[in-house]
Amino acid sequence: MTASTGSGRDSAVGECLAMFPGQGSQRPGMARHLLDTYPSARLLFARADEIVGRPLSRICVSGTAEELAHTEITQPAIATTSLAVWEVLREAGYRPAAAAGHSLGEYPALVAAGVLSFESALRLVRLRGVLMGEVAREVPGAMAAVLGLPADRVRTACEGAEAAGIVQVANYNEPLQTVISGHAHAVALAAEIAMEAGAERVVPLDVSAPFHCSLMSAVEEEFAEALADEPFADPVLPVISSVTGSHVHSGEEARELLRRQLTGPVRWVDVLNTAEQRLVSAYTEIGPGRVLGGLTRRTLGDVLTRSTGDARRLTAFHRSLTPVDWREPIAS
């Protein structure tokens, strides 16, 4: 369950981290309440349909789980849904102290921070999904979450499975949850070693590609060329990178970090620790799902988290915000 306060007003305008979720947070119907209720969300999805060249507005309302599972659809669908929620909250006066995104979520976080335009972010996310889908079709890869074992011992398990192929840490999600990625047989062997080392369990992830490991280097050059073609501005809102776990200081740094993100691990524990050092006191998940709220509480303890992933939670948070006259759309 997500923690809450009586009015929610402190978390709306105080020292709050806006957190944007990554792949895995998708679900059928995840944008139905947005398109039914908020005109700005309908406009945003209409623009996304044109940019991506797919009917995301239909897919995010009535698409099946199987349809949403294709990474070339999943990624723009989650990013657009998250940015639609962001726009709804922004219009209502939501002003976080900083933004961060988990893997894919870094793209909407950079839009929120003024680094990328909505159009640039969607073009990049669309290509990112296509390229990752190509790797998935060519490489027998897998990912798995190792639970109940410290990250250093998970790294040791990966090293012990290197003879079977590539297997590396992909996500430092929380102190006792670390995701590994690589060749399917090497991931399976590392999982066995981790269980023997004391892991509580290993959960195979239902993903279509071995994200955040060196197997993604096959598409890094093509994606770097696309990054070079898009304009990046310096952040106007502090943004914490999931690649480094620290602040992004310039648009050029953001461009390089998105390139590195393809093959590097997601350092979400470091993101949360950096936010806590900024004296952030509340954490709002902007987009579908409630994954990041759970990771936040299990990393930082009893902190205030808010979800916006369904109609009830978004409506409650939206009503807690101070209305302001700010109607301009996301900058193009």
C-alpha positions as CSV (number, residue, x, y, z in Angstrom):
1,M,0.0,0.0,0.0
2,T,1.2,3.5,-0.8
3,A,1.6,5.9,2.1
4,S,-0.4,9.2,2.1
5,T,-1.1,12.3,4.2
6,G,-4.3,14.0,5.0
7,S,-4.3,16.6,2.3
8,G,-1.2,15.6,0.3
9,R,-0.4,19.3,-0.1
10,D,3.1,19.1,1.4
11,S,4.1,16.4,-1.0
12,A,2.6,18.4,-3.9
13,V,4.7,21.5,-3.5
14,G,7.5,20.5,-1.1
15,E,10.7,18.6,-1.5
16,C,9.4,15.9,-3.7
17,L,11.1,13.6,-6.2
18,A,9.1,12.9,-9.4
19,M,9.9,9.3,-10.3
20,F,9.1,7.9,-13.8
21,P,8.8,4.1,-14.2
22,G,10.4,1.9,-16.7
23,Q,9.6,-1.2,-18.7
24,G,7.5,-3.7,-16.8
25,S,5.1,-1.2,-15.4
26,Q,2.7,-1.5,-18.4
27,R,-0.7,-3.1,-18.1
28,P,-3.8,-3.3,-20.3
29,G,-6.0,-0.2,-20.0
30,M,-3.3,1.9,-18.3
31,A,-4.3,5.2,-20.0
32,R,-8.1,4.7,-20.1
33,H,-8.7,7.0,-17.2
34,L,-6.4,9.6,-18.7
35,L,-8.0,9.7,-22.1
36,D,-11.5,9.6,-20.6
37,T,-10.9,12.5,-18.2
38,Y,-8.2,14.9,-19.2
39,P,-8.1,16.9,-22.5
40,S,-4.4,17.5,-22.2
41,A,-3.8,13.7,-22.1
42,R,-5.9,13.2,-25.3
43,L,-3.9,15.9,-27.1
44,L,-0.6,14.4,-25.9
45,F,-1.6,10.9,-27.1
46,A,-2.7,12.2,-30.5
47,R,0.7,13.7,-31.0
48,A,2.4,10.5,-29.8
49,D,0.4,8.5,-32.3
50,E,1.8,10.6,-35.1
51,I,5.4,10.6,-33.9
52,V,5.6,6.9,-33.2
53,G,3.4,5.8,-36.2
54,R,1.4,3.5,-34.1
55,P,-2.1,3.9,-32.4
56,L,-0.7,4.2,-28.9
57,S,-4.0,5.9,-27.8
58,R,-5.9,2.7,-28.7
59,I,-3.2,0.3,-27.4
60,C,-3.0,2.0,-24.0
61,V,-6.8,1.9,-23.6
62,S,-7.8,-1.5,-25.2
63,G,-4.6,-3.3,-26.2
64,T,-3.9,-6.7,-24.9
65,A,-1.1,-7.7,-22.5
66,E,0.5,-9.6,-25.4
67,E,0.4,-6.5,-27.6
68,L,1.9,-4.4,-24.9
69,A,4.7,-6.9,-24.3
70,H,6.5,-6.1,-27.6
71,T,9.3,-3.8,-26.6
72,E,8.9,-1.6,-29.6
73,I,5.3,-0.9,-28.3
74,T,6.0,-1.1,-24.6
75,Q,8.5,1.6,-24.5
76,P,6.7,4.5,-26.2
77,A,3.4,3.4,-24.5
78,I,4.9,3.7,-21.0
79,A,6.7,6.9,-21.9
80,T,3.6,8.6,-23.3
81,T,1.4,7.4,-20.4
82,S,3.9,8.8,-17.9
83,L,4.2,12.1,-19.7
84,A,0.4,12.4,-20.0
85,V,0.2,12.0,-16.2
86,W,3.0,14.6,-15.8
87,E,1.1,17.1,-17.9
88,V,-2.1,16.6,-16.0
89,L,-0.2,17.2,-12.7
90,R,1.9,20.0,-14.0
91,E,-1.3,21.9,-15.1
92,A,-2.6,21.5,-11.6
93,G,0.5,23.0,-10.0
94,Y,2.7,20.0,-9.2
95,R,6.3,21.3,-8.8
96,P,8.8,18.6,-7.7
97,A,12.2,19.4,-6.3
98,A,13.8,16.9,-8.8
99,A,13.1,14.2,-11.3
100,A,14.4,10.8,-12.0
101,G,13.5,7.8,-14.2
102,H,14.1,4.1,-14.0
103,S,15.8,3.1,-17.2
104,L,13.2,4.0,-19.9
105,G,11.7,6.4,-17.3
106,E,14.8,8.6,-17.7
107,Y,13.3,9.9,-21.0
108,P,10.1,11.4,-19.5
109,A,12.2,12.6,-16.6
110,L,14.4,14.5,-19.1
111,V,11.3,16.0,-20.7
112,A,10.1,17.1,-17.3
113,A,13.5,18.7,-16.6
114,G,13.4,20.6,-19.9
115,V,16.3,18.6,-21.4
116,L,14.3,16.9,-24.2
117,S,11.2,18.0,-26.0
118,F,8.3,15.6,-26.1
119,E,8.9,14.9,-29.8
120,S,12.6,14.2,-29.4
121,A,12.0,11.9,-26.5
122,L,9.3,9.9,-28.3
123,R,11.5,9.6,-31.4
124,L,14.3,8.3,-29.3
125,V,12.2,5.9,-27.3
126,R,10.6,4.5,-30.5
127,L,14.0,3.8,-31.9
128,R,15.3,2.4,-28.6
129,G,12.4,-0.1,-28.5
130,V,12.9,-1.1,-32.1
131,L,16.7,-1.7,-31.7
132,M,16.2,-3.6,-28.4
133,G,13.6,-5.7,-30.1
134,E,16.2,-6.6,-32.8
135,V,18.7,-7.8,-30.2
136,A,15.9,-9.8,-28.6
137,R,15.3,-11.6,-31.9
138,E,18.9,-12.3,-32.5
139,V,20.3,-13.2,-29.0
140,P,18.8,-15.9,-26.7
141,G,18.9,-13.6,-23.7
142,A,17.2,-13.5,-20.3
143,M,16.9,-11.4,-17.2
144,A,16.2,-12.4,-13.6
145,A,15.7,-10.7,-10.3
146,V,17.8,-12.0,-7.4
147,L,16.1,-11.4,-4.0
148,G,17.5,-11.5,-0.5
149,L,21.2,-11.3,-1.5
150,P,23.4,-8.2,-1.3
151,A,24.5,-6.8,-4.6
152,D,28.2,-7.6,-4.2
153,R,27.4,-11.3,-3.8
154,V,25.2,-11.2,-6.9
155,R,28.1,-9.7,-8.8
156,T,30.2,-12.6,-7.6
157,A,27.6,-15.1,-8.8
158,C,27.7,-13.4,-12.2
159,E,31.5,-13.8,-12.3
160,G,31.1,-17.4,-11.4
161,A,28.9,-18.0,-14.4
162,E,31.1,-16.2,-17.0
163,A,32.3,-19.4,-18.6
164,A,28.7,-20.0,-19.7
165,G,28.4,-16.7,-21.5
166,I,27.7,-13.0,-20.7
167,V,25.8,-12.3,-17.5
168,Q,26.0,-9.0,-15.7
169,V,24.1,-6.9,-13.2
170,A,21.5,-4.9,-15.0
171,N,19.6,-3.2,-12.1
172,Y,20.5,-2.2,-8.6
173,N,16.8,-1.9,-7.6
174,E,17.0,-2.0,-3.8
175,P,19.6,-3.3,-1.3
176,L,18.3,-6.9,-1.5
177,Q,16.9,-6.9,-5.1
178,T,19.4,-7.0,-8.0
179,V,18.5,-7.9,-11.6
180,I,20.9,-9.8,-13.8
181,S,20.9,-9.9,-17.6
182,G,22.7,-11.7,-20.4
183,H,22.8,-15.0,-22.3
184,A,19.9,-17.2,-21.1
185,H,22.1,-20.1,-20.1
186,A,24.6,-17.9,-18.3
187,V,21.7,-16.1,-16.4
188,A,20.4,-19.5,-15.3
189,L,23.8,-20.6,-14.0
190,A,24.3,-17.3,-12.2
191,A,20.9,-17.8,-10.6
192,E,21.9,-21.2,-9.4
193,I,25.1,-19.9,-7.9
194,A,23.1,-17.0,-6.2
195,M,20.7,-19.5,-4.6
196,E,23.6,-21.5,-3.3
197,A,25.1,-18.3,-1.9
198,G,21.9,-17.7,0.1
199,A,19.5,-15.8,-2.1
200,E,15.9,-16.2,-1.0
201,R,14.7,-16.7,-4.5
202,V,15.3,-15.8,-8.2
203,V,12.5,-14.6,-10.3
204,P,12.8,-14.8,-14.1
205,L,11.6,-11.6,-15.7
206,D,9.0,-11.6,-18.5
207,V,11.0,-9.4,-20.9
208,S,11.9,-9.7,-24.5
209,A,15.6,-8.7,-24.4
210,P,18.6,-8.8,-22.2
211,F,18.5,-5.1,-21.2
212,H,21.4,-3.2,-19.6
213,C,24.2,-5.5,-20.4
214,S,27.0,-5.6,-23.0
215,L,24.8,-7.6,-25.4
216,M,23.1,-4.3,-26.2
217,S,26.4,-2.9,-27.6
218,A,25.4,-4.3,-31.0
219,V,22.9,-1.4,-31.4
220,E,24.8,1.3,-29.4
221,E,26.4,3.0,-32.5
222,E,23.1,3.4,-34.4
223,F,21.4,4.7,-31.3
224,A,24.3,7.2,-30.7
225,E,23.7,8.6,-34.2
226,A,20.1,9.2,-33.4
227,L,21.0,10.9,-30.1
228,A,23.4,13.2,-32.0
229,D,20.5,14.3,-34.2
230,E,18.3,15.5,-31.4
231,P,18.7,18.8,-29.5
232,F,19.5,18.5,-25.8
233,A,19.2,21.5,-23.4
234,D,20.6,22.0,-20.0
235,P,18.1,21.0,-17.2
236,V,15.8,23.6,-15.7
237,L,14.8,21.1,-13.0
238,P,17.3,19.0,-11.2
239,V,17.4,15.5,-12.7
240,I,19.2,12.5,-11.2
241,S,20.5,9.9,-13.7
242,S,19.8,6.2,-13.2
243,V,23.1,5.6,-15.1
244,T,25.3,7.3,-12.4
245,G,22.9,7.8,-9.5
246,S,24.0,11.5,-9.5
247,H,22.9,14.8,-11.0
248,V,22.9,15.5,-14.7
249,H,24.6,18.9,-15.2
250,S,24.1,19.6,-18.9
251,G,22.3,18.5,-22.0
252,E,25.5,17.1,-23.5
253,E,26.0,15.0,-20.4
254,A,22.4,13.7,-20.6
255,R,23.0,12.7,-24.3
256,E,26.1,10.7,-23.3
257,L,24.3,9.1,-20.4
258,L,21.4,7.9,-22.6
259,R,24.0,6.2,-24.8
260,R,25.7,4.5,-21.8
261,Q,22.3,3.5,-20.5
262,L,21.9,0.8,-23.1
263,T,24.7,-1.3,-21.8
264,G,25.1,0.0,-18.2
265,P,23.2,-1.0,-15.1
266,V,20.4,1.0,-13.6
267,R,21.6,2.4,-10.2
268,W,18.3,3.1,-8.6
269,V,19.5,2.6,-5.1
270,D,22.1,5.4,-5.7
271,V,19.3,7.6,-7.3
272,L,17.2,7.3,-4.1
273,N,20.2,7.9,-1.8
274,T,21.1,11.1,-3.8
275,A,17.5,12.3,-3.5
276,E,17.5,11.7,0.2
277,Q,20.7,13.7,0.5
278,R,18.9,16.6,-1.1
279,L,16.4,16.4,1.8
280,V,13.7,15.1,-0.4
281,S,10.8,14.1,1.9
282,A,8.2,12.7,-0.6
283,Y,8.3,10.5,-3.7
284,T,5.7,10.6,-6.4
285,E,5.5,7.8,-9.1
286,I,4.4,9.5,-12.3
287,G,2.9,7.0,-14.7
288,P,1.6,3.4,-14.7
289,G,2.2,0.9,-11.9
290,R,3.5,1.2,-8.3
291,V,6.9,-0.5,-8.7
292,L,9.0,2.5,-7.8
293,G,7.1,3.3,-4.6
294,G,7.8,-0.2,-3.3
295,L,11.5,0.1,-4.2
296,T,11.6,3.5,-2.5
297,R,10.2,2.2,0.8
298,R,12.3,-0.9,0.9
299,T,15.4,1.2,0.2
300,L,14.8,4.3,2.4
301,G,12.4,3.0,5.0
302,D,9.2,4.8,6.2
303,V,9.0,7.6,3.6
304,L,6.0,9.3,2.0
305,T,5.3,7.8,-1.4
306,R,2.4,8.5,-3.8
307,S,1.2,6.7,-6.9
308,T,-0.6,8.1,-9.9
309,G,-1.0,4.8,-11.7
310,D,-4.8,4.5,-11.7
311,A,-7.9,6.7,-11.7
312,R,-8.5,6.7,-8.0
313,R,-4.9,7.5,-7.0
314,L,-4.4,10.1,-9.7
315,T,-7.7,11.8,-8.9
316,A,-6.8,12.0,-5.2
317,F,-3.4,13.4,-5.8
318,H,-4.7,15.8,-8.5
319,R,-7.3,17.2,-6.1
320,S,-4.6,17.9,-3.4
321,L,-2.7,20.2,-5.7
322,T,-3.0,24.0,-5.7
323,P,-4.6,25.1,-9.0
324,V,-2.5,27.5,-11.1
325,D,-3.1,29.1,-14.4
326,W,-0.5,27.2,-16.4
327,R,-2.0,25.8,-19.6
328,E,0.8,25.8,-22.1
329,P,1.6,22.3,-23.5
330,I,4.9,20.5,-23.2
331,A,7.5,22.5,-25.2
332,S,8.0,21.2,-28.7
